[in-house]
Amino acid sequence: MKLLLSAHALKTWGPRIPTAFPDGNLSFVTAEEALAADGPCAAEIAFMTREVTGKSSPSNPTPELQGFDAVVRKSPGLKWLQIHPAGAERPIYRELRGRGVKVTTASGATAVTVAHSVLGAVISLNRRWPLLAEAQRRHAWEPRLGERSPRDLAGQRAVIVGMGPIGHNIARLLTVLGMNSIGVRRAPQAADHFEQVISYERLPEVLPRADWLILCCPASPLTRGLANKAVFDAMPAGAQFINVSRGEIAVQADVAAALQSGHLAGAYLDVFEKEPLDPASPLWDLPNVLISPHTASHSLGQNEAIFGIFLDNLARFRRSEALRNDVDNLG
């Protein structure tokens, strides 16, 4: 069995990978070697790690990602590809699945870190820390008193769109703050830490009660453009917005307009329609906005957690068992 991976991944995890293939019937080929070689690649398994995607975005693929994609495409015997993101929206994944290749994600590996980023953003935005930081830069002493005082978080309601591991972790953490959560998913089903779970079609019904709209859902025809002017207009004045899903799920111009008008009191934005975010975007300079460069999931332990999922799946693959996070078997 031949495994395709980057030279970096081989150096980092190569000595540990054979533990999932104890019979020794596993060899490696790096993407760099395969790309430089003439003819097809003999890989039957591929592990696409974070440094392969690097700083790529849908509109700006890096040479490393383009090279790995090229090798995968010239691997006629490929049976299974493990990727590091939680979502598999890129067209090549649909292409491979059409060839009969199993594609599995690392869903769950980053659920805690993304939820921590959201928790930090909720506290920061609610306590007006971005405005305090802006006043600090001006050397201005501006206590948040009277009408400028933050609302208490206890009793506020978050509408969480997407109820995978990230959404569940967010709802669990918000209960610690005394907040309530409404979950939105394709098929409504009661879940711990959610006072209510609804389908996407019923989202407009709950928006008037939403103090927070939090996106952590995959990109799909159902979700693209979901957060738009009509959605923001339906929310109460002073509500806040968080997007840790995919940039195309929110209409960026509508987000900026709602923030500039004051209808949205604040936002934490980790993803954008086009990345990197245009330096000319008005979002950069809004004092009520927190921007992070698609790093809500990042931590020192993230890659190790992703590798753990791959190693478990590799053992399952050897035993011909069902793989974790198989895209074709996700609901």
C-alpha positions as a Markdown table, in Angstrom:
| # | Residue | x | y | z |
|---|---|---|---|---|
| 1 | Met | 0.0 | 0.0 | 0.0 |
| 2 | Lys | 1.5 | 3.4 | -1.0 |
| 3 | Leu | 0.7 | 6.6 | 0.9 |
| 4 | Leu | 1.0 | 10.0 | -0.7 |
| 5 | Leu | 1.8 | 12.9 | 1.6 |
| 6 | Ser | 4.0 | 16.0 | 1.6 |
| 7 | Ala | 7.7 | 15.9 | 2.5 |
| 8 | His | 6.9 | 17.9 | 5.6 |
| 9 | Ala | 4.3 | 15.5 | 6.7 |
| 10 | Leu | 6.6 | 12.5 | 6.1 |
| 11 | Lys | 9.3 | 14.2 | 8.2 |
| 12 | Thr | 6.9 | 15.0 | 11.0 |
| 13 | Trp | 4.8 | 11.9 | 11.2 |
| 14 | Gly | 6.5 | 9.3 | 9.1 |
| 15 | Pro | 8.0 | 7.2 | 12.0 |
| 16 | Arg | 4.6 | 7.0 | 13.7 |
| 17 | Ile | 2.4 | 6.2 | 10.7 |
| 18 | Pro | 3.4 | 2.5 | 10.5 |
| 19 | Thr | 1.7 | 1.8 | 13.9 |
| 20 | Ala | -1.6 | 1.7 | 12.0 |
| 21 | Phe | -0.1 | -0.7 | 9.5 |
| 22 | Pro | 1.8 | -3.2 | 11.7 |
| 23 | Asp | 2.3 | -5.7 | 9.0 |
| 24 | Gly | 4.8 | -3.4 | 7.3 |
| 25 | Asn | 2.9 | -3.4 | 4.0 |
| 26 | Leu | 3.0 | 0.4 | 3.7 |
| 27 | Ser | 5.4 | 2.7 | 1.7 |
| 28 | Phe | 5.5 | 6.4 | 1.2 |
| 29 | Val | 5.7 | 8.7 | -1.8 |
| 30 | Thr | 6.0 | 12.5 | -1.3 |
| 31 | Ala | 3.9 | 14.9 | -3.4 |
| 32 | Glu | 7.1 | 16.7 | -4.4 |
| 33 | Glu | 8.6 | 13.5 | -5.7 |
| 34 | Ala | 5.5 | 12.4 | -7.5 |
| 35 | Leu | 5.0 | 15.8 | -9.1 |
| 36 | Ala | 8.5 | 15.8 | -10.5 |
| 37 | Ala | 8.2 | 12.3 | -11.9 |
| 38 | Asp | 6.8 | 11.4 | -15.3 |
| 39 | Gly | 3.7 | 9.3 | -15.6 |
| 40 | Pro | 1.1 | 8.3 | -13.1 |
| 41 | Cys | 1.5 | 8.1 | -9.3 |
| 42 | Ala | 0.9 | 4.7 | -7.7 |
| 43 | Ala | -0.6 | 6.1 | -4.5 |
| 44 | Glu | -3.7 | 4.3 | -3.1 |
| 45 | Ile | -4.0 | 6.6 | 0.0 |
| 46 | Ala | -3.4 | 10.3 | 0.3 |
| 47 | Phe | -3.1 | 12.5 | 3.4 |
| 48 | Met | -3.5 | 16.3 | 2.6 |
| 49 | Thr | -2.1 | 18.2 | 5.6 |
| 50 | Arg | -2.4 | 21.9 | 6.5 |
| 51 | Glu | 1.0 | 23.0 | 5.1 |
| 52 | Val | -0.2 | 21.8 | 1.6 |
| 53 | Thr | -3.1 | 24.2 | 1.6 |
| 54 | Gly | -1.0 | 26.8 | 3.4 |
| 55 | Lys | -2.3 | 30.2 | 2.7 |
| 56 | Ser | -4.5 | 29.1 | -0.1 |
| 57 | Ser | -8.0 | 30.4 | -0.6 |
| 58 | Pro | -10.7 | 29.6 | -3.2 |
| 59 | Ser | -9.6 | 32.5 | -5.2 |
| 60 | Asn | -5.8 | 32.2 | -4.5 |
| 61 | Pro | -4.5 | 28.6 | -4.6 |
| 62 | Thr | -0.8 | 28.3 | -3.8 |
| 63 | Pro | 1.7 | 26.3 | -5.9 |
| 64 | Glu | 1.9 | 23.7 | -3.1 |
| 65 | Leu | -1.9 | 23.1 | -3.3 |
| 66 | Gln | -1.9 | 23.1 | -7.1 |
| 67 | Gly | 0.9 | 20.6 | -7.1 |
| 68 | Phe | -0.8 | 18.2 | -4.6 |
| 69 | Asp | -4.0 | 18.4 | -6.6 |
| 70 | Ala | -2.1 | 17.5 | -9.8 |
| 71 | Val | -0.6 | 14.5 | -8.2 |
| 72 | Val | -3.9 | 13.3 | -6.8 |
| 73 | Arg | -5.4 | 13.6 | -10.3 |
| 74 | Lys | -2.7 | 11.5 | -11.8 |
| 75 | Ser | -3.1 | 8.7 | -9.2 |
| 76 | Pro | -5.5 | 6.3 | -11.0 |
| 77 | Gly | -5.4 | 3.8 | -8.1 |
| 78 | Leu | -6.3 | 6.2 | -5.4 |
| 79 | Lys | -8.9 | 4.8 | -3.0 |
| 80 | Trp | -9.0 | 7.3 | -0.1 |
| 81 | Leu | -8.0 | 10.9 | 0.6 |
| 82 | Gln | -7.9 | 12.3 | 4.1 |
| 83 | Ile | -8.0 | 16.1 | 4.3 |
| 84 | His | -7.3 | 18.4 | 7.2 |
| 85 | Pro | -10.4 | 20.8 | 7.0 |
| 86 | Ala | -13.7 | 20.0 | 8.6 |
| 87 | Gly | -15.5 | 20.8 | 5.3 |
| 88 | Ala | -15.0 | 19.3 | 1.8 |
| 89 | Glu | -16.3 | 22.1 | -0.4 |
| 90 | Arg | -13.5 | 22.3 | -3.0 |
| 91 | Pro | -14.5 | 21.0 | -6.4 |
| 92 | Ile | -11.7 | 18.5 | -6.6 |
| 93 | Tyr | -13.3 | 16.6 | -3.7 |
| 94 | Arg | -16.5 | 16.1 | -5.7 |
| 95 | Glu | -14.4 | 15.1 | -8.7 |
| 96 | Leu | -12.6 | 12.4 | -6.7 |
| 97 | Arg | -15.8 | 11.1 | -5.1 |
| 98 | Gly | -17.1 | 10.8 | -8.7 |
| 99 | Arg | -14.2 | 8.5 | -9.4 |
| 100 | Gly | -15.1 | 6.4 | -6.4 |
| 101 | Val | -12.4 | 7.8 | -4.1 |
| 102 | Lys | -13.4 | 8.0 | -0.4 |
| 103 | Val | -12.9 | 11.5 | 1.0 |
| 104 | Thr | -12.8 | 12.0 | 4.8 |
| 105 | Thr | -12.5 | 15.2 | 6.7 |
| 106 | Ala | -11.0 | 16.1 | 10.1 |
| 107 | Ser | -14.3 | 17.2 | 11.5 |
| 108 | Gly | -14.0 | 17.5 | 15.3 |
| 109 | Ala | -10.3 | 18.1 | 15.4 |
| 110 | Thr | -10.8 | 21.9 | 15.7 |
| 111 | Ala | -14.2 | 22.0 | 17.4 |
| 112 | Val | -12.8 | 23.1 | 20.7 |
| 113 | Thr | -10.4 | 25.8 | 19.4 |
| 114 | Val | -13.0 | 27.4 | 17.1 |
| 115 | Ala | -15.5 | 27.4 | 20.0 |
| 116 | His | -12.9 | 29.1 | 22.2 |
| 117 | Ser | -12.4 | 31.7 | 19.5 |
| 118 | Val | -16.2 | 32.3 | 19.4 |
| 119 | Leu | -16.4 | 32.4 | 23.2 |
| 120 | Gly | -13.6 | 35.0 | 23.3 |
| 121 | Ala | -15.3 | 37.1 | 20.6 |
| 122 | Val | -18.7 | 37.0 | 22.4 |
| 123 | Ile | -17.1 | 38.3 | 25.6 |
| 124 | Ser | -14.9 | 40.8 | 23.8 |
| 125 | Leu | -17.7 | 42.3 | 21.7 |
| 126 | Asn | -20.2 | 42.3 | 24.5 |
| 127 | Arg | -17.8 | 44.0 | 26.9 |
| 128 | Arg | -16.9 | 46.6 | 24.2 |
| 129 | Trp | -13.2 | 45.7 | 24.3 |
| 130 | Pro | -12.6 | 46.7 | 20.6 |
| 131 | Leu | -14.0 | 50.2 | 21.5 |
| 132 | Leu | -11.8 | 50.3 | 24.7 |
| 133 | Ala | -8.8 | 49.4 | 22.6 |
| 134 | Glu | -9.6 | 52.1 | 20.1 |
| 135 | Ala | -9.9 | 54.6 | 23.0 |
| 136 | Gln | -6.6 | 53.4 | 24.4 |
| 137 | Arg | -4.9 | 54.1 | 21.1 |
| 138 | Arg | -6.2 | 57.7 | 21.4 |
| 139 | His | -5.1 | 57.9 | 25.1 |
| 140 | Ala | -8.8 | 58.6 | 25.8 |
| 141 | Trp | -10.4 | 57.8 | 29.2 |
| 142 | Glu | -13.9 | 56.8 | 28.2 |
| 143 | Pro | -15.7 | 54.7 | 30.9 |
| 144 | Arg | -18.6 | 52.7 | 29.6 |
| 145 | Leu | -21.3 | 54.1 | 31.8 |
| 146 | Gly | -25.0 | 54.7 | 31.5 |
| 147 | Glu | -26.3 | 53.9 | 28.0 |
| 148 | Arg | -22.7 | 53.0 | 27.0 |
| 149 | Ser | -22.6 | 50.2 | 29.5 |
| 150 | Pro | -22.5 | 46.6 | 28.2 |
| 151 | Arg | -25.6 | 44.4 | 28.4 |
| 152 | Asp | -25.4 | 41.4 | 30.7 |
| 153 | Leu | -24.8 | 38.3 | 28.7 |
| 154 | Ala | -27.0 | 36.1 | 30.9 |
| 155 | Gly | -30.3 | 35.7 | 29.1 |
| 156 | Gln | -29.1 | 36.7 | 25.7 |
| 157 | Arg | -29.9 | 34.3 | 22.9 |
| 158 | Ala | -27.5 | 33.0 | 20.1 |
| 159 | Val | -28.8 | 31.5 | 16.9 |
| 160 | Ile | -26.1 | 29.0 | 15.9 |
| 161 | Val | -26.3 | 28.0 | 12.3 |
| 162 | Gly | -24.6 | 24.6 | 11.9 |
| 163 | Met | -24.7 | 21.9 | 14.6 |
| 164 | Gly | -21.6 | 19.9 | 13.9 |
| 165 | Pro | -19.0 | 19.5 | 16.6 |
| 166 | Ile | -18.2 | 23.2 | 16.5 |
| 167 | Gly | -21.8 | 24.3 | 16.9 |
| 168 | His | -22.3 | 21.9 | 19.8 |
| 169 | Asn | -19.2 | 23.1 | 21.6 |
| 170 | Ile | -20.2 | 26.8 | 21.1 |
| 171 | Ala | -23.6 | 26.1 | 22.6 |
| 172 | Arg | -22.1 | 24.3 | 25.6 |
| 173 | Leu | -19.7 | 27.1 | 26.3 |
| 174 | Leu | -22.4 | 29.8 | 26.0 |
| 175 | Thr | -24.4 | 28.1 | 28.7 |
| 176 | Val | -21.6 | 28.9 | 31.1 |
| 177 | Leu | -22.3 | 32.6 | 30.4 |
| 178 | Gly | -26.0 | 32.0 | 31.1 |
| 179 | Met | -26.9 | 32.4 | 27.5 |
| 180 | Asn | -29.5 | 30.5 | 25.5 |
| 181 | Ser | -29.0 | 28.9 | 22.1 |
| 182 | Ile | -31.2 | 28.0 | 19.1 |
| 183 | Gly | -29.7 | 25.6 | 16.7 |
| 184 | Val | -30.2 | 25.5 | 13.0 |
| 185 | Arg | -29.6 | 22.4 | 10.9 |
| 186 | Arg | -31.1 | 20.6 | 7.9 |
| 187 | Ala | -33.2 | 18.2 | 10.0 |
| 188 | Pro | -34.3 | 19.5 | 13.4 |
| 189 | Gln | -33.6 | 17.2 | 16.3 |
| 190 | Ala | -33.4 | 18.1 | 20.0 |
| 191 | Ala | -29.8 | 18.4 | 21.4 |
| 192 | Asp | -28.1 | 19.2 | 24.7 |
| 193 | His | -27.4 | 22.9 | 25.4 |
| 194 | Phe | -30.0 | 24.1 | 22.8 |
| 195 | Glu | -33.3 | 25.4 | 23.9 |
| 196 | Gln | -34.7 | 24.8 | 20.4 |
| 197 | Val | -33.5 | 23.3 | 17.1 |
| 198 | Ile | -35.0 | 24.3 | 13.8 |
| 199 | Ser | -34.6 | 23.7 | 10.1 |
| 200 | Tyr | -33.0 | 26.2 | 7.8 |
| 201 | Glu | -36.4 | 27.1 | 6.4 |
| 202 | Arg | -37.5 | 28.4 | 9.8 |
| 203 | Leu | -34.6 | 30.7 | 10.4 |
| 204 | Pro | -36.6 | 33.9 | 9.7 |
| 205 | Glu | -39.0 | 32.9 | 12.6 |
| 206 | Val | -36.3 | 33.1 | 15.2 |
| 207 | Leu | -34.2 | 36.1 | 14.0 |
| 208 | Pro | -36.3 | 38.7 | 15.8 |
| 209 | Arg | -35.2 | 37.0 | 19.1 |
| 210 | Ala | -31.6 | 36.7 | 18.1 |
| 211 | Asp | -29.0 | 38.8 | 20.1 |
| 212 | Trp | -26.3 | 36.9 | 18.2 |
| 213 | Leu | -26.1 | 35.2 | 14.8 |
| 214 | Ile | -23.2 | 32.7 | 14.8 |
| 215 | Leu | -22.3 | 30.9 | 11.5 |
| 216 | Cys | -20.4 | 27.6 | 11.8 |
| 217 | Cys | -22.0 | 25.6 | 9.0 |
| 218 | Pro | -20.5 | 24.1 | 5.8 |
| 219 | Ala | -20.8 | 25.9 | 2.5 |
| 220 | Ser | -23.5 | 24.5 | 0.3 |
| 221 | Pro | -26.2 | 25.7 | -2.1 |
| 222 | Leu | -28.4 | 25.9 | 1.0 |
| 223 | Thr | -26.1 | 28.1 | 3.0 |
| 224 | Arg | -24.3 | 30.3 | 0.5 |
| 225 | Gly | -25.4 | 33.9 | 0.9 |
| 226 | Leu | -27.5 | 33.0 | 3.9 |
| 227 | Ala | -26.4 | 36.0 | 6.0 |
| 228 | Asn | -27.7 | 38.9 | 4.0 |
| 229 | Lys | -29.5 | 42.2 | 4.3 |
| 230 | Ala | -32.9 | 40.6 | 4.9 |
| 231 | Val | -31.5 | 38.4 | 7.7 |
| 232 | Phe | -29.7 | 41.3 | 9.4 |
| 233 | Asp | -32.8 | 43.6 | 9.1 |
| 234 | Ala | -34.9 | 40.9 | 10.8 |
| 235 | Met | -32.6 | 40.9 | 13.8 |
| 236 | Pro | -33.1 | 43.4 | 16.6 |
| 237 | Ala | -31.1 | 46.6 | 16.5 |
| 238 | Gly | -27.9 | 46.1 | 18.4 |
| 239 | Ala | -27.6 | 42.4 | 17.6 |
| 240 | Gln | -24.1 | 41.0 | 16.9 |
| 241 | Phe | -22.7 | 38.7 | 14.2 |
| 242 | Ile | -20.0 | 36.0 | 14.1 |
| 243 | Asn | -18.8 | 34.0 | 11.1 |
| 244 | Val | -16.3 | 31.1 | 11.6 |
| 245 | Ser | -17.7 | 29.0 | 8.7 |
| 246 | Arg | -16.9 | 30.1 | 5.2 |
| 247 | Gly | -16.8 | 33.5 | 3.7 |
| 248 | Glu | -19.4 | 32.9 | 1.0 |
| 249 | Ile | -22.1 | 32.1 | 3.6 |
| 250 | Ala | -22.3 | 35.9 | 4.4 |
| 251 | Val | -22.8 | 38.6 | 1.8 |
| 252 | Gln | -19.9 | 40.8 | 2.8 |
| 253 | Ala | -21.3 | 44.1 | 1.5 |
| 254 | Asp | -24.4 | 43.5 | 3.6 |
| 255 | Val | -22.4 | 42.7 | 6.7 |
| 256 | Ala | -20.4 | 46.0 | 6.2 |
| 257 | Ala | -23.6 | 48.0 | 5.6 |
| 258 | Ala | -25.3 | 46.6 | 8.7 |
| 259 | Leu | -22.3 | 47.4 | 10.8 |
| 260 | Gln | -21.8 | 50.9 | 9.4 |
| 261 | Ser | -25.4 | 51.8 | 10.0 |
| 262 | Gly | -25.2 | 50.6 | 13.6 |
| 263 | His | -28.0 | 48.0 | 13.2 |
| 264 | Leu | -25.4 | 45.4 | 14.0 |
| 265 | Ala | -23.5 | 46.4 | 17.1 |
| 266 | Gly | -20.5 | 44.4 | 16.4 |
| 267 | Ala | -19.0 | 41.4 | 14.5 |
| 268 | Tyr | -16.2 | 38.8 | 14.7 |
| 269 | Leu | -15.2 | 37.8 | 11.2 |
| 270 | Asp | -12.7 | 35.0 | 10.6 |
| 271 | Val | -13.6 | 34.2 | 6.9 |
| 272 | Phe | -14.3 | 36.4 | 3.9 |
| 273 | Glu | -15.7 | 36.1 | 0.3 |
| 274 | Lys | -12.2 | 36.7 | -1.0 |
| 275 | Glu | -9.1 | 36.0 | 1.1 |
| 276 | Pro | -6.9 | 37.7 | 2.0 |
| 277 | Leu | -9.4 | 40.5 | 2.8 |
| 278 | Asp | -8.9 | 43.5 | 0.5 |
| 279 | Pro | -6.8 | 46.2 | 2.3 |
| 280 | Ala | -9.4 | 48.7 | 1.0 |
| 281 | Ser | -12.3 | 46.9 | 2.7 |
| 282 | Pro | -14.2 | 49.2 | 5.1 |
| 283 | Leu | -14.4 | 46.3 | 7.5 |
| 284 | Trp | -10.7 | 46.9 | 8.6 |
| 285 | Asp | -11.5 | 50.3 | 10.1 |
| 286 | Leu | -14.8 | 49.7 | 11.8 |
| 287 | Pro | -14.2 | 50.0 | 15.6 |
| 288 | Asn | -16.9 | 47.5 | 16.4 |
| 289 | Val | -15.3 | 44.7 | 14.3 |
| 290 | Leu | -12.8 | 41.9 | 15.2 |
| 291 | Ile | -11.0 | 40.5 | 12.2 |
| 292 | Ser | -8.9 | 37.4 | 12.2 |
| 293 | Pro | -7.2 | 35.9 | 9.0 |
| 294 | His | -9.0 | 32.6 | 8.9 |
| 295 | Thr | -7.3 | 31.4 | 12.0 |
| 296 | Ala | -10.2 | 30.7 | 14.4 |
| 297 | Ser | -9.2 | 27.1 | 14.5 |
| 298 | His | -5.4 | 27.4 | 14.9 |
| 299 | Ser | -3.5 | 26.1 | 17.9 |
| 300 | Leu | -0.3 | 24.4 | 18.5 |
| 301 | Gly | -2.1 | 21.1 | 19.0 |
| 302 | Gln | -4.3 | 21.3 | 16.0 |
| 303 | Asn | -2.1 | 19.4 | 13.5 |
| 304 | Glu | -1.6 | 16.6 | 16.0 |
| 305 | Ala | -5.4 | 16.3 | 16.5 |
| 306 | Ile | -5.8 | 16.0 | 12.7 |
| 307 | Phe | -3.1 | 13.4 | 12.5 |
| 308 | Gly | -4.8 | 11.4 | 15.2 |
| 309 | Ile | -8.0 | 11.3 | 13.1 |
| 310 | Phe | -5.9 | 10.2 | 10.1 |
| 311 | Leu | -4.1 | 7.5 | 12.1 |
| 312 | Asp | -7.4 | 6.1 | 13.3 |
| 313 | Asn | -8.8 | 6.1 | 9.8 |
| 314 | Leu | -5.7 | 4.4 | 8.5 |
| 315 | Ala | -6.2 | 1.6 | 10.9 |
| 316 | Arg | -9.8 | 1.4 | 9.9 |
| 317 | Phe | -8.9 | 1.4 | 6.2 |
| 318 | Arg | -6.5 | -1.5 | 6.7 |
| 319 | Arg | -9.3 | -3.5 | 8.5 |
| 320 | Ser | -11.8 | -2.6 | 5.8 |
| 321 | Glu | -14.0 | -0.8 | 8.4 |
| 322 | Ala | -16.1 | 2.3 | 7.9 |
| 323 | Leu | -14.0 | 5.5 | 8.0 |
| 324 | Arg | -14.7 | 8.5 | 10.3 |
| 325 | Asn | -16.0 | 11.6 | 8.7 |
| 326 | Asp | -16.7 | 10.0 | 5.3 |
| 327 | Val | -18.2 | 12.8 | 3.2 |
| 328 | Asp | -20.5 | 10.5 | 1.4 |
| 329 | Asn | -22.0 | 9.3 | 4.7 |
| 330 | Leu | -22.5 | 12.6 | 6.4 |
| 331 | Gly | -26.0 | 13.8 | 7.0 |
